[in-house]
Amino acid sequence: MDASEISSQSGEQCPQLSTTMASPVMDDGIPGLSEPRVEATLQPPSSIQKRKRDESSDSEDDLAELFEPDPQPVWSVETLCGLRMRLKRRRVSTVRPEHHKVFTKLLEDPVVKKFLTWDKMLRVSDKYLLSMVIAYFSRAGLFSWQYRPIHFFLALYLANDMEEDNQAPKQDIFYFLYGKSYAQRPMFHKLRFQFIRSMGWKIWVSREECEEIQAYNPDLWVWARDRTNLT
């Protein structure tokens, strides 16, 4: 059997070999045993890792913009005694800017403004009681557009209920809103109960938090309502 017959028979038995396992060709066109040249260039591992780090950092930056981290506790130095240092944990306020904004907007309501003018002796609306109103707004969980003047009076009544030993001044709120009529008072107390429940029964506000609320916008005119200035 000559060489032509052998090549023809091998081609008929294994036709796939001619496409998948063809012999490499040298530069001069003669079949050889050397490995074929690789045209594609490989990138250095360092560049690939750098690109991955860049992509991961970009994705982390995008996530950081979408999700704000929870406020971290802040520590401040309270006292120094020799080589010992005493740290005091400063509370991070949970009152957001929209709560301050809605409070400031309610101050321009005609009914609220008339009430604050009417309470000249600051019996129920001094600066600390008004600060508690903002704190209650932040805890109630309502949207800013849901707050109405009635929420202002509910929060102010609750602040007086928590801070004032004398219960008589709270009646000034009822007198201003409803006069001598008692018909609307049961509904007011029902709304007050719902307001407290929306806050998860967290109705105590510290003096430190009140001062932090006032410090957010110290030039707001209601912070000048200080009882000590009246004596």
N, C-alpha and C positions, 0 to 999 in steps of 0.2 A: 504494500500500500504506500503510495507516494505522499508527499507532504501536503498536496492540495486536497486529497481525499480526507486526510486526518483533520485538517483545519475545517473542512465542510462538515464532517460528522460532529466534531466538537461544538461547532456553532449551532447545529440542529438540536443537540442534547441539552445544552446550557445556553440558550439565547440571552438570558438575563445577565450573564457575566460580562457581556460586551458593553453594558451600560453602567454597571455598578462597580466593577473591579477592573477598569481599564488601566493599562500600564501607563505610568507617568512618562512624560516626554521631556527630554532635555532641551536645552536652548538650540541645539543644532538639529532638532527634529528626529533624533535617533532614539528608539526606546531604550530605556536604561533602568537601573535598579535604585536610583537615588529617589528621595522623597520629593513630592511636588512642593512648589513654593506656596506660601500662604500670603495672600494679598491683603487680607484684613489686618489692621494694626490693633493691638491690644492696649487699652489704657492702663497706666500704672495703678496698682491697688490704692495708692495714697490718694489719687485724684478721685477714684470711685468713692472711697470712704468720705472724702471731703464733700463730694456732691451730696451724698446721703445725709451727712451732718447738716449741710446747708438746707436741704429739703426738710429735714426733721425740725430744724430751728424755725423755718418759715411756718410750718404747720403749727408749731407750738405758739408762735406769735399770734397766728390767727385764732387759736383757741383761747389765748389769753385775752384777746379783745372781746370774745363772745362771753366768756365766763369770768366774772370778777371774783377774785379770791375773797374768802371771808376775812373780816378785819382781824388782824393779829393783835394780841395784847401788847400794850406799850408799858415799858418800865421806866421809871424816873428815880433819880437819886433823892432820897428824903433826908438822910442825915449822914454825916461822916464823923467817925470817932476813931482817931488814930489810923490804923491800917484796916479797920473794919468799915464796911459800907453797907448801909441799910437801904434796900430797894423797896419802893412802893409801887404796886401795880395800879396803873391808871386805867380806868374803865373806858372802853371805846364806845362812843355813843352810837346807838342804833337808829337815831333819827336821821332820815334822809332829807336831801334838799327839797323834795316835793312837799314834805310835811311842813316845812317852814314857809314854803310858797303859798300853800292853801290857807295857812293861818293868817299870813299877811293879807291875802285876798279877802278873807272873812272880816278882817278889821275894817275894810272899806264898805261893808254892808251897812245900810242905813240903820237897821235895828241894832246891830252890834255896836256901831259907833255911838248911837244915842244912849245905849245902856252904859257904855264906858264913861260917857260924859255925865250921866246921871249919878253914877257911883263916885261922887267927888271925894269921899273919905276913904276910898279904896277898901271898903269893908269886905268885898267879895271878889275883887279883881286887881290885886296888887301884882307885881311882876312875877313873883314865885308861883302864884296860882295860875297865872296866864302861861307860864312856862310848862306847867303840868298839862295844860290843854294840848300843847304841841306833843308832849310825850304820849298822851293818850291817843292822839291822832296816829302816831307811828305804830302803836300797838293794836289798834282796832282792825287793821288789815283791809281797810277800804281803799278804793281807788281815789285819787285826788279829786276827780270830778264828782264824786258821790257826796262829798261833805257839803252840808248846808248849815245855815245859822243855828238850826236846832241842835246840831252836833256840838257847836261851840258852847251852848248853854248846858247841854248834858255833861260835857267834860268839865266845865267850870263848876257846876253843882257838885260833881263827884270830887273835884279837887278840894272844895270847901268841906265836903263831908269827911275827907281824909285828914285834912290839916287843921281845921278849926275846931276848938273845943266848944265854942259857943255855936249852937245850932240856929240861933235866931237870924244871923245874916243871910243864911240860905233862903229864908222866906222872902228876902228882897228880890231874888230872881223870879219867884212865883208872882210877887206883887207887880213887878215890872212887866212880865209877859201876859198875865191873866187878870191883873187887878185884884179885886176882892172875890172873884169867882173861884170856886173849888171844882168846877166841872171838868177842867182839863188836867188837873193834877194827877189823877190815876193813870191817864195815858202817858204823861211825862215820866212817871215812875216806871211804867212798863218799858218805855223806850230806854230809860236809864239802865234797867236790868239787862236788856238786850245788848246795850253798848258795853257793859261790863263783861258779859259773856263773850262778846267778840274779841275782847282783849285777853281772854284766857284767865280772867280773874287776877291779872297782874296790875294792881291799881296803886301800889306804893311807888313813889318817885322820890329819890334822894335829893338832897340839896345840891350835891355835886352835879347831878345830871341837869338840874334846873339852871345852874350857872353855866354849864356847857352849852345848853340850848340858847341862853342869852348871849353867849360869846360868839355864836355863829353869825349873828347880825347885831353887833352892839349898838348900832345907830338907830335901831328901830324905836319909834317913839314910845311904845308901851313899856319899855324897860325903864323908863323914868318914873314909873308908878311905884314909888318906894314909900312905904308907910313911915319909915324913919325920918323922911323929909317933912312929914306933916307935924311932927312933935317938936 
